Each structure stands twice: as structure tokens, then as C-alpha cells.
Amino acid sequence: ARSQRALRVLETSHPPVYYLPPDDVRTDLLEGTETRSFCEFKGGAVYWTLRGGGETSVSAAWSYPDPSRGFEALRDHLAFYPSRVSECFVDGEQVAAQAGDFY
């Protein structure tokens, strides 16, 4: 994935999460999973397994296909766990995963 159009979301007590438009992601490398979660603010999330380069990362990304009111801009955008991809950069700076691997 590479994007100049990511949406930066700040949540209480969490580092920022960047949601990338699907047109900026190699969605052909993603496969939907059965995993689901619910955010009291954004609504129901679905998860995606990343397959590429001979490697598989289960539930490496998530998205909100039908976000709650006020979060419609996130519809179908994808966010990735930095610890579940080989590398992740924001504005040229390498991202470190949050302790506990929450984001």
C-alpha cells in the first residue's frame, strides 16, 4: 500500500491509526477472514489476511464496511497492524507497533 490520501484517526489513549483508501492498497493480496470486532464509535470491523512474497499475515488489516454515523469517511478504507507487515512508514519514518500489539 502507498497513499497520499490516508485518513488519520486519533482515539483516546492510542497512537494514530491511518486508514488507506482501497484504491491505494493492493487489495488483490488481501483475503477476507471470519474475524469481526465492534468499536463503540466506528461500528463493526472486518479483518483481512495479507498474502504476498511467499508469506501470510493473518488479520493484518481491518476495515469498516458500514461505519457508524459520523465515521462514514472510513467506509472500506483499510488500516494495517504495523507488527503484522514487513515494514510500515508514515512520512518516511518507520512505525513501531504499540506495546501489546493493539494497533
The 8 nearest C-alpha neighbors of each residue, nearest first, counted from 0:
[[1, 24, 23, 25, 2, 19, 26, 21],
 [0, 2, 23, 24, 3, 19, 25, 5],
 [3, 1, 4, 23, 5, 19, 0, 20],
 [2, 4, 5, 1, 23, 19, 6, 90],
 [5, 3, 2, 6, 19, 20, 23, 18],
 [6, 4, 19, 18, 17, 3, 2, 7],
 [5, 7, 18, 17, 8, 4, 19, 73],
 [8, 6, 17, 16, 15, 5, 18, 9],
 [9, 7, 16, 15, 17, 6, 10, 18],
 [10, 8, 15, 16, 7, 14, 11, 13],
 [11, 9, 13, 12, 8, 15, 14, 16],
 [10, 12, 13, 9, 14, 15, 8, 40],
 [13, 11, 10, 14, 9, 15, 97, 101],
 [14, 12, 10, 11, 15, 9, 102, 97],
 [13, 15, 16, 9, 12, 10, 97, 102],
 [16, 14, 9, 8, 7, 13, 17, 10],
 [17, 15, 8, 7, 18, 14, 9, 78],
 [16, 18, 7, 6, 5, 78, 8, 19],
 [19, 17, 78, 6, 77, 76, 5, 16],
 [20, 18, 5, 77, 76, 21, 78, 17],
 [19, 21, 76, 22, 23, 77, 5, 18],
 [20, 22, 24, 23, 76, 19, 77, 75],
 [21, 23, 20, 24, 25, 26, 19, 2],
 [24, 22, 21, 2, 20, 1, 0, 19],
 [25, 23, 0, 21, 26, 22, 1, 20],
 [26, 24, 27, 28, 0, 23, 29, 22],
 [25, 27, 29, 28, 24, 21, 22, 30],
 [26, 28, 25, 29, 30, 24, 50, 49],
 [29, 27, 26, 50, 49, 25, 51, 30],
 [30, 28, 49, 26, 48, 27, 47, 50],
 [29, 31, 48, 47, 32, 49, 28, 50],
 [30, 32, 47, 46, 48, 29, 33, 45],
 [31, 33, 34, 47, 46, 30, 48, 58],
 [32, 34, 35, 31, 46, 45, 47, 58],
 [35, 33, 32, 46, 45, 36, 58, 47],
 [36, 34, 45, 44, 33, 46, 43, 37],
 [37, 35, 44, 43, 38, 45, 34, 42],
 [36, 38, 43, 42, 44, 39, 35, 41],
 [39, 37, 42, 41, 40, 43, 36, 44],
 [38, 40, 42, 41, 37, 43, 67, 36],
 [41, 39, 38, 42, 67, 70, 37, 66],
 [40, 42, 67, 38, 66, 70, 39, 43],
 [43, 41, 38, 67, 66, 37, 40, 39],
 [42, 44, 37, 36, 63, 38, 66, 45],
 [45, 43, 63, 36, 62, 35, 37, 61],
 [44, 46, 35, 61, 62, 34, 63, 43],
 [47, 45, 61, 58, 32, 60, 34, 31],
 [46, 48, 31, 58, 60, 30, 32, 29],
 [47, 49, 57, 58, 30, 59, 29, 56],
 [48, 50, 29, 56, 55, 28, 59, 47],
 [51, 49, 55, 28, 54, 29, 56, 48],
 [52, 50, 53, 54, 28, 49, 55, 29],
 [51, 53, 54, 50, 55, 28, 49, 85],
 [52, 54, 51, 55, 50, 56, 49, 28],
 [55, 53, 52, 51, 50, 56, 49, 85],
 [56, 54, 50, 49, 57, 51, 53, 48],
 [55, 57, 49, 59, 48, 83, 58, 50],
 [56, 58, 48, 59, 55, 49, 47, 83],
 [59, 57, 48, 47, 46, 60, 56, 32],
 [58, 60, 83, 57, 48, 56, 80, 79],
 [61, 59, 79, 47, 78, 58, 46, 80],
 [62, 60, 46, 78, 45, 77, 47, 44],
 [61, 63, 77, 44, 45, 75, 76, 64],
 [62, 64, 44, 66, 74, 65, 75, 43],
 [65, 63, 75, 74, 66, 62, 44, 45],
 [64, 66, 63, 74, 67, 43, 42, 71],
 [67, 65, 42, 63, 41, 71, 70, 74],
 [66, 68, 41, 42, 70, 69, 71, 65],
 [69, 67, 70, 71, 66, 41, 40, 42],
 [68, 70, 71, 67, 72, 66, 41, 40],
 [71, 69, 72, 68, 67, 66, 73, 41],
 [70, 72, 73, 74, 66, 69, 68, 67],
 [71, 73, 70, 74, 69, 76, 66, 6],
 [74, 72, 76, 71, 70, 75, 63, 66],
 [73, 75, 64, 63, 71, 76, 72, 66],
 [76, 74, 64, 63, 62, 73, 77, 21],
 [77, 75, 20, 19, 18, 73, 74, 21],
 [78, 76, 62, 19, 18, 61, 60, 75],
 [77, 79, 18, 60, 61, 17, 19, 62],
 [80, 78, 60, 59, 81, 61, 77, 83],
 [79, 81, 83, 82, 102, 59, 60, 84],
 [82, 80, 96, 83, 84, 87, 79, 94],
 [81, 83, 80, 96, 84, 100, 95, 85],
 [84, 82, 59, 80, 81, 56, 85, 79],
 [83, 85, 86, 81, 82, 59, 80, 87],
 [86, 84, 83, 87, 82, 81, 56, 54],
 [87, 85, 84, 88, 81, 93, 94, 82],
 [86, 88, 94, 93, 81, 84, 89, 85],
 [89, 87, 93, 92, 94, 91, 90, 86],
 [88, 90, 92, 91, 93, 94, 87, 17],
 [91, 89, 92, 88, 93, 3, 94, 87],
 [90, 92, 89, 88, 93, 87, 94, 86],
 [93, 91, 88, 89, 90, 94, 87, 95],
 [94, 92, 88, 87, 89, 91, 95, 86],
 [93, 95, 88, 87, 92, 96, 81, 89],
 [96, 94, 97, 93, 81, 82, 87, 98],
 [95, 97, 81, 82, 100, 98, 102, 94],
 [96, 98, 100, 102, 99, 101, 95, 14],
 [99, 97, 100, 96, 101, 102, 95, 82],
 [98, 100, 101, 97, 102, 96, 82, 13],
 [101, 99, 97, 98, 102, 96, 82, 80],
 [100, 102, 99, 97, 98, 80, 96, 13],
 [101, 100, 80, 97, 96, 81, 16, 14]]
